[in-house]
């Protein structure tokens, strides 16, 4: 193993794309990310609490359900994957959702990166 990958911990640079959309739209986001090079994503449930998020039905406040998609990607691919998500999920239109990138400081447990071919490709771009 190289100095960048030891055991189940890998020091290749990653970014986390976080996308928040209305319930039922996560599949669109995950497919767009995969088509752009991501390996997949993690979908979590949530609810909106913003001023524009609340609606009333018969005097009862309803907070819309959301889906939060976490997509961990190599830093070199993050911008292209985010662009694909924005395009396919129409995030440039009001009320469709939000997506942003966070820099990841450290990652562990991604054993598939121990595959020599993929690891070498990622390390060449550091």
C-alpha positions in Angstrom: 0.0 0.0 0.0 1.1 3.5 -0.6 1.4 6.2 2.1 -1.9 7.6 1.0 -3.9 4.4 1.6 -3.3 2.2 4.6 -5.8 -0.5 5.7 -9.3 0.9 5.6 -8.2 4.6 5.8 -7.4 6.5 2.7 -6.0 10.0 2.4 -7.1 10.8 -1.1 -8.8 14.1 -1.3 -12.6 14.0 -1.4 -15.5 16.4 -1.4 -19.0 15.9 -0.1 -21.9 17.0 -2.3 -25.0 17.7 -0.2 -28.2 18.0 -2.1 -31.6 18.7 -0.5 -34.7 18.2 -2.6 -38.5 17.5 -2.1 -39.4 14.0 -1.2 -39.5 11.7 -4.2 -36.8 13.5 -6.2 -33.7 11.8 -4.7 -33.6 9.1 -7.4 -33.1 11.9 -10.0 -30.2 13.3 -8.1 -28.5 10.0 -7.5 -28.9 9.0 -11.1 -27.4 12.3 -12.3 -24.5 11.9 -10.0 -23.8 8.3 -11.1 -24.0 9.3 -14.8 -21.4 12.0 -14.1 -19.0 9.6 -12.4 -20.1 9.2 -8.7 -20.5 5.7 -7.4 -23.8 6.4 -5.6 -25.1 8.3 -2.7 -26.8 8.1 0.7 -30.4 9.3 1.0 -31.6 10.7 4.3 -35.1 11.9 5.2 -35.7 15.4 6.5 -38.2 18.2 6.7 -38.1 21.9 5.7 -38.3 24.5 8.4 -37.7 27.7 6.3 -40.3 30.5 6.1 -41.3 29.5 2.6 -41.4 25.8 3.5 -44.5 25.9 5.8 -47.9 25.4 4.4 -51.3 25.2 6.2 -54.1 22.7 5.6 -57.2 23.3 7.6 -55.3 25.5 10.0 -52.6 22.9 10.6 -49.0 23.8 9.7 -47.5 21.2 7.4 -43.7 21.0 7.0 -42.8 19.5 3.7 -40.7 16.3 3.7 -37.3 16.5 2.1 -34.6 14.1 1.0 -31.0 14.9 1.7 -28.5 13.1 -0.6 -24.9 12.8 0.5 -22.5 12.0 -2.3 -18.8 11.5 -1.5 -16.7 12.0 -4.6 -13.0 12.5 -5.5 -12.3 16.2 -5.4 -11.3 16.3 -9.1 -14.8 15.1 -10.1 -16.9 17.2 -7.7 -17.6 20.2 -9.9 -18.7 18.1 -12.9 -20.9 15.9 -10.7 -22.5 19.0 -9.1 -23.1 20.5 -12.5 -24.9 17.3 -13.6 -27.0 17.3 -10.5 -28.0 21.0 -11.0 -29.0 20.3 -14.6 -30.9 17.1 -14.1 -32.7 18.2 -10.9 -33.3 21.7 -12.3 -31.8 23.3 -9.2 -31.5 26.6 -11.0 -35.3 26.9 -10.8 -37.0 28.2 -7.7 -38.4 25.6 -5.2 -36.5 22.7 -6.8 -33.8 22.3 -4.1 -30.3 23.2 -3.1 -26.9 21.6 -3.6 -23.4 22.5 -2.4 -19.9 21.1 -1.9 -18.1 20.7 1.4 -14.4 19.8 1.5 -13.7 16.6 3.4 -10.7 16.5 5.6 -10.4 12.8 6.3 -12.1 9.6 5.1 -12.0 6.0 6.4 -13.8 2.8 5.5 -13.8 3.1 1.8 -12.3 -0.3 1.1 -13.1 -0.3 -2.6 -10.4 2.4 -3.0 -7.8 -0.2 -2.2 -8.4 -1.5 -5.7 -5.0 -0.7 -7.3 -6.4 0.6 -10.6 -8.9 3.1 -9.0 -6.4 4.1 -6.3 -3.7 4.8 -8.8 -6.0 6.9 -10.9 -7.0 9.0 -8.0 -3.5 9.4 -6.6 -2.2 10.6 -9.9 -4.5 13.6 -9.6 -3.3 14.7 -6.2 
